[in-house]
Amino acid sequence: MRFTRLTTWLLLSGLCYTSAPLRAQSLGDVAKKEEERRKAVASAGKVYTNKDLPSVPSPTTPPAAATPESKPDAPKDKQTEVQPDAPGAKDKPVVKDQAYWAERKKTVQGQLDRDQTLSDALQSRINALTTDFVNRSDPAQRAVIERDRQKALAELTNLKKQIDDDKKALADLEEEARRTGIPPGWLR
């Protein structure tokens, strides 16, 4: 019994003496050391911005002459078309340049992306409603959940048709651009 007490006392005293010199650094000490370290480190280097880069002039090509002998497959830098459908733009020609084609593609692609995002969200809602339906035991609550689930499924079906239409519109736009003879890079 004495031996056990003696070993316990020795272990506890040894633990106290070894832990006394160990203490955590204060936040102020850490901040001072970090400040000194940052002063000693040289700057990371030059940071480049758009102002540092040289401007690239836009490519200049002579406009194609509108002659009846010109080939329809030849690429045209700019095309004009009168769109009488636009309000307030009667007989005002629309220039079909790179900005025009890029904006058309951006609009169609944006609609497709929105519809796909909405489809994903609607599918998540359907999954949640299905899980909620399975976990409910009250028939009245299950009926309400099933009605909401059926509405969401109908909306998802309509949305998938819209996504297919958006994909077709994007393919039609690319085909129209190809037939018109514009460079493929204009649609990127």
Secondary structure, 3 states (H helix, E strand, C coil): CHHHHHHHHHHHHHHHHHHCCCCCCCHHHHHHHHHHHHHHCCCCCCCCCCCCCCCCCCCCCCCCCCCCCCCCCCCCCCCEEECCCCCCCCCCEEECCHHHHHHHHHHHHHHHHHHHHHHHHHHHHHHHHHHHHHHCCCHHHHHHHHHHHHHHHHHHHHHHHHHHHHHHHHHHHHHHHHHHCCCHHHHC
